[in-house]
C-alpha cells in the first residue's frame, strides 16, 4: 500500500517536472509558481523513495551474490555490505513513513508571534525582551526576516508586549511549538538580597493568514488613527500614523504604530487581525477533537507552561518532553535547533503511533 502511494507520488513529481518545462506554463507566472511549489514540495519524498529503491536493488544483488561460491574474505565483505544495506533500508523506510504523514497545512506559512509579559512585573517584561531577542537571533541563523509590528517597551529595555512577523521557508513548522507559557527563574538586577524570582511571559505563534484564508467584511471593522507614542506615553510624532483596528463581531482589537506610514501600519494590523481570526476559526473547528489530537508536545495553548529557563543552574527544561539542556546562554543566543528538533521528532512519533 505504501509502495503504491509512493509510486503515484513519483509519477506526479515527474508530471510536474514536465509541466515546468512547458512553454505554455512558463508564460503564465502564477501557474508556473503553483506547479513549482508543488514540485518542490514533493522533492524530499521522491528523492528518499528513489534512494530506498536503489538500496533495495543493491540488497537483493548482495543476497544473490552470497548464494555463489565465494572465497572467505570476499564473502565477509559482501555480508558486511548486506548488513549495512539492510540497516539503511530500515532507516529510509522509517523516513518515508514520516514523510507520508499528513502535513500541517500551515507548516509553510510565515508567522505572527506575540510575546506578552506575565506575572513578575518589570522582571517579566525584561524576560519578554529576552525571548524576543532569542527568536530574532534564531530567525537570523535560519535567514528568515523579522519585522516588528507593534511593541510596548519599558524604560529598562523590556517589553510589556511585542508583536512581530517572521517570514521564511518553513517558519511555522519550526516555531509552532513555542506557543505557551515560558517561565524564568533568576535573581533580578533590582533584588538586593539575592533572592531568586520566578516570572513568566506568554508566547503565541499564529500562522499568517492570506486574504483568501479569511474574508473580512469592511463593514465589520472600525479603523481609528492616532499619534504614535513612545516610552511613558509621550508622542513621538505629530502625524496620525498609528492605526487601531477593531473587529466588531469578535471584539478583537489590533494596533500598529511601528511604521511612520499610516498605510503600512494598517497593512500590518490587518495581517495580525487575519491571523487571529484564522486561529479563532480553527480553534472552534477543532475544539471537539482537541483532546484526541493533543500529543506529547502539547496543545499549543498559550496558557500551558511549556518551558523553564533557570539562570542559577544555567539550564533550560522543556516540560512537554522532559528535555533539559545545560546551555542556557546558548539557547538565549538563538541556539534553539536541539530543542525544536526534539519536539518535531516527538510529534512525528506520536503521529506514527496513531496511523500504525
Residue frames relative to the residue before (quaternion, step in Angstrom):
aa qw qx qy qz dx dy dz
X 1.0000 0.0000 0.0000 0.0000 0.00 0.00 0.00
X 0.6779 0.4721 -0.2922 0.4819 3.58 0.88 -0.97
X 0.6401 0.5374 -0.3256 0.4422 3.58 0.98 -0.86
X 0.6441 0.5212 -0.3201 0.4594 3.60 0.97 -0.87
X 0.6549 0.5146 -0.3091 0.4591 3.57 0.96 -0.88
X 0.6552 0.5086 -0.3042 0.4686 3.57 1.01 -0.83
X 0.6128 0.5430 -0.3416 0.4614 3.58 1.08 -0.73
X 0.6526 0.5163 -0.3024 0.4648 3.57 0.99 -0.88
X 0.6431 0.5171 -0.3191 0.4660 3.56 1.02 -0.83
X 0.6484 0.5154 -0.3180 0.4613 3.58 0.98 -0.84
X 0.6385 0.5164 -0.3216 0.4714 3.60 1.02 -0.79
X 0.6436 0.5148 -0.3149 0.4707 3.58 1.01 -0.81
X 0.6267 0.5491 -0.3152 0.4542 3.55 1.05 -0.84
X 0.6773 0.4806 -0.2864 0.4778 3.58 0.94 -0.89
X 0.6177 0.5442 -0.3287 0.4629 3.57 1.11 -0.77
X 0.6604 0.4980 -0.2987 0.4761 3.58 0.98 -0.87
X 0.6187 0.5473 -0.3375 0.4515 3.58 1.07 -0.75
X 0.6504 0.5048 -0.3090 0.4760 3.57 1.04 -0.77
X 0.6394 0.5311 -0.3210 0.4539 3.57 1.01 -0.82
X 0.6502 0.5290 -0.3188 0.4424 3.59 1.02 -0.76
X 0.6821 0.4414 -0.2814 0.5107 3.58 1.25 -0.36
X 0.5083 0.6529 -0.4077 0.3863 3.60 1.33 -0.06
X 0.4755 -0.6924 0.4613 0.2857 3.65 -0.67 1.05
X 0.6304 0.5510 -0.3366 0.4311 3.59 1.05 -0.74
X 0.6684 0.4726 -0.2887 0.4966 3.58 1.09 -0.76
X 0.6340 0.5493 -0.3240 0.4374 3.57 1.00 -0.87
X 0.6759 0.5113 -0.2930 0.4424 3.59 1.06 -0.74
X 0.7027 0.3759 -0.2580 0.5462 3.60 1.28 -0.20
X 0.3441 -0.7998 0.4534 0.1908 3.63 -0.02 1.28
X 0.6756 0.4976 -0.3117 0.4458 3.61 0.87 -0.88
X 0.6631 0.4928 -0.2971 0.4787 3.58 1.01 -0.84
X 0.6386 0.5258 -0.3203 0.4618 3.55 1.01 -0.86
X 0.6576 0.5167 -0.3056 0.4552 3.57 0.96 -0.91
X 0.6284 0.5415 -0.3246 0.4545 3.57 1.05 -0.82
X 0.6978 0.4590 -0.2694 0.4794 3.60 0.88 -0.96
X 0.6323 0.5387 -0.3317 0.4473 3.59 1.04 -0.79
X 0.6482 0.5113 -0.3137 0.4690 3.57 1.01 -0.82
X 0.6567 0.5038 -0.3077 0.4692 3.59 0.98 -0.86
X 0.6383 0.5307 -0.3116 0.4624 3.58 1.04 -0.86
X 0.6685 0.4971 -0.2933 0.4690 3.59 0.92 -0.94
X 0.6492 0.5420 -0.3140 0.4314 3.57 1.07 -0.75
X 0.7085 0.4344 -0.2529 0.4953 3.59 1.21 -0.46
X 0.4567 0.7334 -0.4270 0.2669 3.58 1.26 -0.34
X 0.6732 0.5167 -0.3091 0.4293 3.59 0.81 -0.98
X 0.7109 0.4574 -0.2749 0.4580 3.59 0.80 -0.99
X 0.6527 0.5029 -0.3223 0.4660 3.62 1.01 -0.75
X 0.6355 0.5219 -0.3287 0.4645 3.60 0.98 -0.82
X 0.6612 0.4991 -0.2991 0.4735 3.57 0.98 -0.87
X 0.6492 0.5244 -0.3126 0.4537 3.59 0.98 -0.86
X 0.6594 0.5001 -0.3090 0.4686 3.58 0.97 -0.83
X 0.6267 0.5165 -0.3263 0.4837 3.57 1.07 -0.72
X 0.6258 0.5452 -0.3212 0.4560 3.56 1.04 -0.85
X 0.6715 0.4922 -0.2960 0.4681 3.61 0.91 -0.94
X 0.6342 0.5288 -0.3318 0.4562 3.59 1.02 -0.77
X 0.6557 0.5096 -0.3047 0.4664 3.58 0.96 -0.91
X 0.6399 0.5235 -0.3252 0.4590 3.61 0.97 -0.84
X 0.6429 0.5173 -0.3213 0.4646 3.62 0.97 -0.84
X 0.6833 0.4808 -0.2870 0.4687 3.57 0.89 -0.96
X 0.6156 0.5415 -0.3447 0.4571 3.59 1.10 -0.66
X 0.6622 0.4961 -0.3019 0.4735 3.59 0.95 -0.89
X 0.6257 0.5302 -0.3347 0.4640 3.60 1.03 -0.76
X 0.6536 0.5138 -0.3098 0.4613 3.58 0.98 -0.87
X 0.6354 0.5293 -0.3276 0.4569 3.60 1.02 -0.77
X 0.6527 0.5105 -0.3065 0.4684 3.55 0.99 -0.90
X 0.6384 0.5438 -0.3186 0.4419 3.56 1.02 -0.85
X 0.6584 0.5241 -0.3058 0.4453 3.56 1.03 -0.81
X 0.5930 0.5722 -0.3655 0.4328 3.61 1.23 -0.35
X 0.6124 0.5419 -0.3442 0.4614 3.59 1.28 -0.39
X 0.5531 -0.5679 0.4796 0.3763 3.54 -1.33 0.20
X 0.0193 0.8122 -0.5781 0.0757 3.56 -0.47 1.25
X 0.5145 -0.5974 0.4865 0.3766 3.56 -1.15 0.48
X 0.6882 -0.5380 0.2969 0.3857 3.62 -1.06 0.69
X 0.6709 0.5062 -0.3157 0.4405 3.61 0.85 -0.90
X 0.6781 0.4847 -0.2898 0.4704 3.58 0.92 -0.94
X 0.6262 0.5343 -0.3335 0.4596 3.58 1.04 -0.81
X 0.6437 0.5216 -0.3197 0.4599 3.59 0.97 -0.84
X 0.6525 0.5151 -0.3112 0.4604 3.58 1.01 -0.83
X 0.6631 0.4951 -0.3022 0.4731 3.61 0.95 -0.88
X 0.6439 0.5269 -0.3189 0.4540 3.58 0.99 -0.84
X 0.6444 0.5103 -0.3158 0.4739 3.59 1.04 -0.79
X 0.6471 0.5114 -0.3135 0.4705 3.56 1.03 -0.83
X 0.6288 0.5397 -0.3293 0.4527 3.58 1.02 -0.79
X 0.6445 0.5226 -0.3185 0.4584 3.58 0.98 -0.85
X 0.6474 0.5106 -0.3108 0.4729 3.59 1.01 -0.82
X 0.6600 0.5116 -0.3039 0.4585 3.58 0.98 -0.87
X 0.6462 0.5138 -0.3214 0.4640 3.60 1.01 -0.76
X 0.6420 0.5072 -0.3197 0.4779 3.56 1.04 -0.75
X 0.6574 0.5078 -0.2996 0.4692 3.56 1.00 -0.87
X 0.6153 0.5463 -0.3397 0.4556 3.57 1.06 -0.76
X 0.6611 0.5077 -0.3012 0.4630 3.57 0.94 -0.91
X 0.6509 0.5174 -0.3136 0.4586 3.60 0.98 -0.86
X 0.6834 0.4803 -0.2824 0.4717 3.58 0.92 -0.94
X 0.6210 0.5459 -0.3367 0.4506 3.57 1.06 -0.74
X 0.6522 0.5015 -0.3021 0.4816 3.57 1.03 -0.84
X 0.6454 0.5167 -0.3186 0.4637 3.57 0.98 -0.83
X 0.6412 0.5220 -0.3244 0.4595 3.59 0.99 -0.79
X 0.6130 0.5402 -0.3478 0.4597 3.60 1.05 -0.73
X 0.6611 0.5035 -0.2965 0.4706 3.56 1.01 -0.90
X 0.6739 0.5029 -0.2960 0.4531 3.58 0.94 -0.90
X 0.6726 0.4880 -0.2926 0.4731 3.59 1.18 -0.52
X 0.4621 0.6793 -0.4527 0.3465 3.60 1.25 -0.14
X 0.5908 -0.5672 0.4210 0.3898 3.61 -1.06 0.65
X 0.3123 -0.7756 0.5248 0.1598 3.56 -0.78 1.03
X 0.5082 -0.6106 0.5103 0.3294 3.54 -1.09 0.75
X 0.4310 -0.7369 0.4519 0.2589 3.63 -0.55 1.10
X 0.6691 0.5063 -0.2994 0.4542 3.58 1.23 -0.38
X 0.4299 0.7667 -0.4262 0.2137 3.59 1.25 -0.35
X 0.7354 0.4239 -0.2427 0.4697 3.61 0.97 -0.76
X 0.5331 0.6628 -0.3926 0.3497 3.58 1.27 -0.06
X 0.5208 -0.5561 0.5333 0.3675 3.51 -1.35 0.33
X 0.3039 -0.7761 0.5259 0.1697 3.59 -1.20 0.31
X 0.2783 -0.6688 0.6562 0.2114 3.47 -1.42 0.38
X 0.0889 -0.8006 0.5917 0.0322 3.59 -0.71 1.07
X 0.0990 -0.7799 0.6174 0.0294 3.55 -1.01 0.89
X 0.0479 -0.7857 0.6167 -0.0002 3.57 -0.73 1.09
X 0.0161 -0.8064 0.5904 -0.0309 3.57 -0.80 1.05
X 0.4736 -0.6517 0.5152 0.2925 3.55 -1.01 0.87
X 0.2148 -0.7808 0.5748 0.1174 3.56 -0.96 0.90
X 0.8149 -0.1409 0.1316 0.5465 3.55 -0.90 -0.94
X 0.6403 0.5510 -0.3812 0.3757 3.57 -1.02 0.76
X 0.4381 -0.7421 0.4368 0.2579 3.59 1.23 0.20
X 0.8438 -0.0918 0.0944 0.5203 3.57 -0.98 -0.93
X 0.6185 0.5477 -0.3483 0.4429 3.59 1.04 -0.70
X 0.6350 0.5146 -0.3232 0.4769 3.60 1.07 -0.73
X 0.6355 0.5213 -0.3226 0.4694 3.59 1.06 -0.75
X 0.6331 0.5168 -0.3238 0.4768 3.61 1.04 -0.78
X 0.6478 0.5127 -0.3115 0.4695 3.58 1.04 -0.81
X 0.6077 0.5415 -0.3484 0.4649 3.59 1.05 -0.75
X 0.6383 0.5168 -0.3125 0.4774 3.57 1.08 -0.75
X 0.6230 0.5368 -0.3297 0.4637 3.58 1.05 -0.79
X 0.6611 0.5077 -0.3031 0.4618 3.58 0.97 -0.90
X 0.6317 0.5298 -0.3369 0.4547 3.59 0.97 -0.82
X 0.6840 0.4744 -0.2940 0.4697 3.58 0.86 -0.92
X 0.5982 0.5601 -0.3547 0.4501 3.61 1.10 -0.68
X 0.7008 0.4539 -0.2729 0.4779 3.59 0.86 -0.94
X 0.6185 0.5425 -0.3451 0.4517 3.58 1.06 -0.72
X 0.6667 0.4838 -0.3001 0.4810 3.61 1.00 -0.81
X 0.6205 0.5312 -0.3406 0.4656 3.58 1.03 -0.76
X 0.6524 0.5106 -0.3053 0.4695 3.58 0.97 -0.89
X 0.6371 0.5331 -0.3232 0.4532 3.58 0.99 -0.84
X 0.6480 0.5194 -0.3211 0.4553 3.60 0.98 -0.82
X 0.7237 0.4072 -0.2337 0.5059 3.58 1.12 -0.68
X 0.4361 -0.7247 0.4192 0.3299 3.55 1.39 0.10
X 0.3649 0.6825 -0.5250 0.3541 3.51 1.00 0.94
X 0.4240 -0.6920 0.5259 0.2546 3.56 -1.25 0.41
X 0.1625 -0.7682 0.6138 0.0819 3.57 -1.01 0.90
X 0.0119 -0.7998 0.5986 -0.0436 3.56 -0.80 1.05
X 0.3182 -0.7614 0.5342 0.1836 3.60 -0.49 1.19
X 0.2558 -0.7758 0.5625 0.1277 3.56 -0.89 0.99
X 0.7757 -0.1662 0.1340 0.5939 3.57 0.92 -0.90
X 0.0174 0.8085 -0.5876 0.0284 3.56 -1.11 0.62
X 0.1852 -0.7491 0.6258 0.1135 3.52 -1.25 0.56
X 0.0817 -0.8545 0.5124 0.0241 3.59 0.29 1.29
X 0.3398 -0.7068 0.5773 0.2272 3.55 -1.28 0.42
X 0.6818 -0.5201 0.3349 0.3904 3.56 -1.25 0.38
X 0.7071 0.4666 -0.2652 0.4604 3.61 1.14 -0.58
X 0.6596 -0.5444 0.3029 0.4205 3.59 1.26 0.18
X 0.5664 0.5822 -0.3945 0.4295 3.57 1.25 0.22
X 0.3460 -0.7101 0.5611 0.2474 3.57 -1.28 -0.27
X 0.3697 -0.6720 0.5898 0.2528 3.53 -0.99 0.84
X 0.7744 -0.0883 0.0795 0.6215 3.53 1.18 -0.71
X 0.0689 0.7750 -0.6278 0.0195 3.58 -1.08 0.69
X 0.1216 -0.7793 0.6143 0.0238 3.55 -0.93 1.01
X 0.1069 0.8079 -0.5698 0.1057 3.57 -0.78 0.98
X 0.3920 -0.6994 0.5536 0.2250 3.52 -1.30 0.49
X 0.1276 -0.7549 0.6377 0.0853 3.57 -1.09 0.78
X 0.0740 -0.8151 0.5744 -0.0105 3.56 -0.58 1.21
X 0.4485 0.6680 -0.5067 0.3096 3.57 -0.85 0.97
X 0.6592 -0.5382 0.3530 0.3889 3.55 -1.19 0.55
X 0.8546 0.1016 -0.1043 0.4984 3.55 -0.80 1.09
X 0.2705 0.8024 -0.5047 0.1684 3.60 1.19 0.31
X 0.7006 0.4635 -0.2912 0.4577 3.60 0.79 -0.95
X 0.6183 0.5715 -0.3538 0.4073 3.61 1.00 -0.78
X 0.7277 0.4111 -0.2329 0.4972 3.60 1.11 -0.61
X 0.7589 0.4205 -0.2079 0.4517 3.57 0.93 -0.90
X 0.5001 0.6890 -0.4257 0.3066 3.61 1.19 -0.34
X 0.6263 0.5565 -0.3386 0.4283 3.60 1.17 -0.50
X 0.5993 0.6187 -0.3462 0.3717 3.61 1.23 -0.27
X 0.4926 0.6666 -0.4353 0.3514 3.61 1.24 -0.16
X 0.5825 0.5719 -0.4368 0.3780 3.55 -0.90 0.94
X 0.6416 -0.5102 0.4041 0.4059 3.55 -1.32 -0.22
X 0.1463 -0.7612 0.6292 0.0578 3.55 -0.87 1.05
X 0.1582 -0.8148 0.5559 0.0455 3.58 -0.74 1.08
X 0.1323 -0.7864 0.5990 0.0723 3.58 -1.02 0.80
X 0.1077 -0.7653 0.6323 0.0531 3.56 -1.10 0.80
X 0.3261 0.7310 -0.5389 0.2626 3.59 -0.51 1.19
X 0.5136 -0.6012 0.5052 0.3458 3.54 -1.34 0.18
X 0.3482 -0.7547 0.5104 0.2204 3.64 -0.49 1.11
X 0.6132 -0.5567 0.4153 0.3762 3.58 -1.19 0.56
X 0.6930 0.4861 -0.2725 0.4574 3.57 1.14 -0.66
X 0.5808 0.5913 -0.3661 0.4231 3.60 1.30 -0.08
X 0.2566 -0.8132 0.5086 0.1191 3.58 -0.33 1.28
X 0.6863 0.5018 -0.2873 0.4412 3.60 1.11 -0.61
X 0.4783 -0.6918 0.4273 0.3319 3.59 1.25 -0.13
X 0.3986 0.7296 -0.4673 0.3009 3.58 1.24 0.36
X 0.4331 -0.6968 0.5108 0.2568 3.58 -0.97 0.89
X 0.1770 -0.7733 0.6028 0.0856 3.56 -0.93 0.96
X 0.2399 -0.7338 0.6129 0.1682 3.54 -1.23 0.55
X 0.0191 0.7886 -0.6119 0.0570 3.57 -0.75 1.09
X 0.1904 -0.7955 0.5665 0.1004 3.56 -1.25 0.23
X 0.0851 -0.7496 0.6519 0.0766 3.52 -1.33 0.38
X 0.3115 -0.7428 0.5579 0.1999 3.57 -1.08 0.66
X 0.1624 -0.7648 0.6186 0.0776 3.54 -1.12 0.79
X 0.0590 -0.7626 0.6432 0.0361 3.56 -0.99 0.88
X 0.1111 -0.7794 0.6153 0.0393 3.57 -0.93 0.95
X 0.0349 -0.8227 0.5663 -0.0365 3.56 -0.45 1.23
X 0.4185 -0.6761 0.5275 0.2991 3.62 -0.88 0.82
X 0.4701 -0.6811 0.4749 0.2994 3.57 -0.89 0.87
X 0.2711 -0.7864 0.5411 0.1236 3.55 -0.80 1.05
X 0.3621 -0.7022 0.5704 0.2247 3.55 -0.99 0.87
X 0.6653 -0.4953 0.3667 0.4215 3.55 -1.25 0.30
X 0.6476 0.5175 -0.3273 0.4535 3.58 1.10 -0.67
X 0.6200 0.5489 -0.3431 0.4434 3.61 1.20 -0.46
X 0.7990 0.1143 -0.0182 0.5901 3.57 1.02 -0.85
X 0.1849 -0.7768 0.5951 0.0909 3.55 -0.65 1.14
X 0.0864 -0.7971 0.5973 0.0184 3.58 -0.72 1.10
X 0.3414 -0.7348 0.5571 0.1820 3.54 -0.71 1.13
X 0.4850 -0.6888 0.4513 0.2944 3.63 -0.66 1.04
X 0.6398 0.5341 -0.3268 0.4457 3.59 1.13 -0.62
X 0.6506 0.5378 -0.3096 0.4377 3.59 1.26 -0.34
X 0.7188 0.4082 -0.2573 0.5005 3.59 1.22 -0.05
X 0.1879 -0.7352 0.6378 0.1316 3.54 -1.25 0.61
X 0.1537 -0.7997 0.5779 0.0537 3.57 -0.80 1.04
X 0.0569 -0.7809 0.6221 0.0029 3.56 -0.79 1.10
X 0.1714 -0.7715 0.6030 0.1090 3.56 -1.09 0.72
X 0.0316 0.7945 -0.6034 0.0613 3.56 -1.12 0.73
X 0.6059 -0.5493 0.4217 0.3915 3.57 -1.28 0.19
X 0.4823 -0.6610 0.4925 0.2964 3.57 -0.94 0.91
X 0.1852 -0.7885 0.5791 0.0921 3.57 -1.12 0.71
X 0.3311 -0.7406 0.5554 0.1830 3.54 -1.23 0.53
X 0.8161 -0.1754 0.1579 0.5276 3.58 -1.15 -0.67
X 0.8399 0.1780 -0.1377 0.4938 3.55 -0.99 0.87
X 0.6088 -0.6003 0.3406 0.3910 3.58 1.24 0.17
X 0.4638 0.6837 -0.4692 0.3119 3.60 1.19 0.02
X 0.5328 -0.6354 0.4539 0.3263 3.56 -1.10 0.72
X 0.2187 -0.7882 0.5614 0.1258 3.58 -0.90 0.90
X 0.7818 0.0532 -0.1198 0.6096 3.57 1.27 0.01
X 0.4854 -0.6993 0.4587 0.2549 3.54 -1.18 0.49
X 0.6140 0.5250 -0.3636 0.4639 3.59 1.24 0.01
X 0.4665 -0.6757 0.4970 0.2807 3.56 -1.11 0.66
X 0.1115 0.8318 -0.5285 0.1280 3.55 0.37 1.29
X 0.6066 0.5634 -0.3609 0.4293 3.59 1.14 -0.52
X 0.1771 -0.8010 0.5695 0.0522 3.55 -1.07 0.82
X 0.0786 -0.7589 0.6448 0.0453 3.53 -1.09 0.82
X 0.0914 -0.7964 0.5973 0.0235 3.58 -0.76 1.07
X 0.1177 -0.7804 0.6126 0.0435 3.56 -0.88 1.03
X 0.2283 -0.7480 0.6087 0.1337 3.56 -0.80 1.06
X 0.3717 -0.8043 0.4204 0.1955 3.55 -0.16 1.33
X 0.6765 0.4987 -0.3365 0.4248 3.68 0.79 -0.80
X 0.7748 0.3449 -0.1850 0.4965 3.61 0.96 -0.83
X 0.4136 -0.7142 0.4660 0.3188 3.57 1.19 -0.49
X 0.4267 0.6997 -0.4676 0.3312 3.61 1.27 0.14
X 0.1036 -0.7881 0.6063 0.0250 3.57 -0.91 1.01
X 0.0302 -0.7942 0.6065 -0.0205 3.57 -0.87 1.00
X 0.0887 -0.7899 0.6056 0.0382 3.57 -0.95 0.92
X 0.0115 0.7774 -0.6288 -0.0125 3.55 -1.21 0.54
X 0.0654 0.8067 -0.5826 0.0746 3.56 -0.83 1.03
X 0.3795 0.7688 -0.4512 0.2475 3.56 1.29 0.27
X 0.7268 0.4012 -0.2284 0.5086 3.59 1.08 -0.73
X 0.5129 -0.6318 0.4839 0.3220 3.57 -1.22 0.48
X 0.6669 0.4864 -0.2845 0.4876 3.56 1.25 -0.45
X 0.4672 -0.6777 0.4980 0.2730 3.56 -0.85 1.01
X 0.6320 0.5494 -0.3262 0.4385 3.59 1.02 -0.84
X 0.6757 0.4812 -0.2953 0.4740 3.59 0.93 -0.91
X 0.6395 0.5198 -0.3301 0.4603 3.58 1.00 -0.76
X 0.6309 0.5257 -0.3308 0.4649 3.57 1.04 -0.74
X 0.6457 0.5236 -0.3187 0.4554 3.60 0.95 -0.89
X 0.6687 0.4959 -0.2994 0.4662 3.58 0.95 -0.90
X 0.6498 0.5162 -0.3170 0.4592 3.58 0.97 -0.86
X 0.6401 0.5173 -0.3245 0.4662 3.60 1.03 -0.76
X 0.5924 0.5583 -0.3642 0.4524 3.62 1.08 -0.66
X 0.6787 0.4843 -0.2855 0.4726 3.56 0.89 -0.98
X 0.6425 0.5279 -0.3264 0.4494 3.59 0.95 -0.87
X 0.6594 0.4996 -0.3184 0.4629 3.60 0.90 -0.88
X 0.6463 0.5250 -0.3195 0.4523 3.59 0.98 -0.85
X 0.6813 0.4826 -0.2941 0.4652 3.59 0.93 -0.87
X 0.6498 0.5046 -0.3218 0.4686 3.59 1.03 -0.72
X 0.6220 0.5247 -0.3356 0.4746 3.58 1.08 -0.71
X 0.6384 0.5212 -0.3200 0.4674 3.58 0.98 -0.88
X 0.6546 0.5189 -0.3059 0.4568 3.59 0.94 -0.90
X 0.6699 0.5009 -0.2969 0.4605 3.58 0.94 -0.94
X 0.6731 0.4915 -0.2991 0.4646 3.59 0.95 -0.87
X 0.6244 0.5374 -0.3393 0.4541 3.58 1.04 -0.76
X 0.6652 0.4901 -0.2962 0.4792 3.58 1.00 -0.84
X 0.6613 0.5271 -0.2997 0.4416 3.57 0.99 -0.89
X 0.7910 0.3171 -0.1492 0.5016 3.57 0.94 -0.92
X 0.3435 0.7871 -0.4683 0.2076 3.58 1.25 0.03
X 0.6794 0.5036 -0.2954 0.4445 3.57 0.92 -0.91
X 0.7320 0.4118 -0.2285 0.4924 3.57 1.16 -0.64
X 0.3766 0.7807 -0.4535 0.2073 3.57 1.30 -0.12
X 0.6935 0.4806 -0.3005 0.4447 3.59 0.82 -0.94
X 0.6542 0.5137 -0.3135 0.4581 3.58 1.06 -0.71
X 0.7227 0.4513 -0.2436 0.4633 3.55 1.05 -0.75
X 0.5342 0.6467 -0.4186 0.3482 3.59 1.18 -0.41
X 0.1529 -0.7961 0.5825 0.0605 3.56 -0.76 1.07
X 0.7614 -0.3665 0.2686 0.4625 3.56 -1.29 -0.14
X 0.6793 0.4850 -0.3109 0.4547 3.59 1.08 -0.56
X 0.6335 -0.5942 0.3230 0.3757 3.58 1.20 0.31
X 0.6241 -0.5878 0.3994 0.3249 3.49 -1.36 0.25
X 0.4704 -0.6451 0.4691 0.3775 3.58 1.15 -0.43
X 0.4169 0.7013 -0.4689 0.3383 3.56 1.29 0.12
X 0.4209 -0.7386 0.4621 0.2526 3.57 -0.72 1.04
X 0.6062 0.5441 -0.3743 0.4431 3.64 1.23 -0.08
X 0.5937 0.5798 -0.3561 0.4296 3.58 1.28 -0.13
X 0.3917 -0.7124 0.5291 0.2432 3.59 -0.80 1.03
X 0.0967 -0.8452 0.5252 0.0230 3.56 -0.56 1.11
X 0.8388 0.0614 0.0255 0.5404 3.61 0.94 -0.73
X 0.1647 -0.7675 0.6120 0.0956 3.55 -1.18 0.69
X 0.1773 -0.7544 0.6273 0.0774 3.57 -1.01 0.94
X 0.0548 -0.8286 0.5566 -0.0249 3.57 -0.24 1.30
X 0.2949 -0.8057 0.4933 0.1432 3.58 -0.34 1.28
X 0.6456 0.5285 -0.3637 0.4143 3.67 0.81 -0.81
X 0.7603 0.3422 -0.1884 0.5190 3.60 1.04 -0.76
X 0.4039 -0.7508 0.4468 0.2712 3.59 1.31 0.01
X 0.5695 0.6183 -0.3698 0.3957 3.57 1.09 0.64
X 0.2086 -0.7223 0.6443 0.1402 3.51 -1.36 0.44
X 0.0597 -0.8035 0.5922 0.0127 3.58 -0.83 0.97
X 0.1870 -0.7433 0.6317 0.1165 3.55 -0.88 0.99
X 0.3360 -0.8065 0.4573 0.1662 3.55 -0.34 1.30
X 0.5882 0.6040 -0.3781 0.3825 3.62 1.11 -0.47
X 0.8072 0.2049 -0.0957 0.5452 3.58 1.01 -0.75
X 0.4863 -0.7014 0.4135 0.3172 3.58 1.28 0.20
X 0.4121 0.7110 -0.4688 0.3239 3.58 1.11 0.64
X 0.0257 -0.7874 0.6158 -0.0066 3.58 -0.86 1.01
X 0.0639 -0.7821 0.6198 0.0073 3.56 -0.87 1.02
X 0.2609 -0.7550 0.5801 0.1594 3.58 -0.91 0.90
X 0.5312 0.5803 -0.4262 0.4466 3.53 0.65 1.21
X 0.0080 -0.8640 0.5025 -0.0299 3.53 0.91 1.05
X 0.6813 0.5005 -0.3094 0.4355 3.59 0.78 -0.99
X 0.6451 0.5204 -0.3220 0.4576 3.59 0.99 -0.81
X 0.6363 0.5238 -0.3250 0.4638 3.58 1.00 -0.83
X 0.6864 0.4779 -0.2871 0.4668 3.59 0.89 -0.90
X 0.6355 0.4925 -0.3270 0.4967 3.59 1.27 -0.28
X 0.6690 -0.5376 0.2896 0.4236 3.57 1.25 0.28
X 0.4920 0.6447 -0.4447 0.3802 3.60 1.27 0.18
X 0.1462 0.8407 -0.4989 0.1512 3.54 0.44 1.27
X 0.4192 0.7586 -0.4419 0.2313 3.59 1.24 -0.25
X 0.6635 0.5228 -0.3243 0.4256 3.60 0.87 -0.90
X 0.6657 0.4878 -0.2983 0.4794 3.58 1.00 -0.83
X 0.7001 0.4803 -0.2833 0.4460 3.57 0.78 -1.03
X 0.6470 0.5139 -0.3309 0.4558 3.60 0.97 -0.79
X 0.6239 0.5286 -0.3385 0.4655 3.60 1.06 -0.71
X 0.6522 0.5037 -0.3080 0.4755 3.59 1.04 -0.77
X 0.6280 0.5283 -0.3261 0.4691 3.59 1.02 -0.82
X 0.6686 0.5095 -0.2938 0.4551 3.57 0.89 -0.98
X 0.6490 0.5174 -0.3126 0.4619 3.58 0.99 -0.85
X 0.6482 0.5114 -0.3179 0.4661 3.57 0.95 -0.86
X 0.6498 0.5152 -0.3174 0.4601 3.59 0.95 -0.85
X 0.6483 0.5199 -0.3168 0.4572 3.58 0.97 -0.85
X 0.6482 0.5106 -0.3151 0.4689 3.58 1.01 -0.80
X 0.6436 0.5145 -0.3179 0.4691 3.59 1.00 -0.80
X 0.6416 0.5275 -0.3224 0.4540 3.58 0.99 -0.84
X 0.6197 0.5453 -0.3411 0.4499 3.59 1.03 -0.77
X 0.6935 0.4970 -0.2808 0.4395 3.57 0.98 -0.86
X 0.7273 0.4212 -0.2518 0.4799 3.60 1.09 -0.58
X 0.6358 0.5455 -0.3376 0.4292 3.60 1.17 -0.44
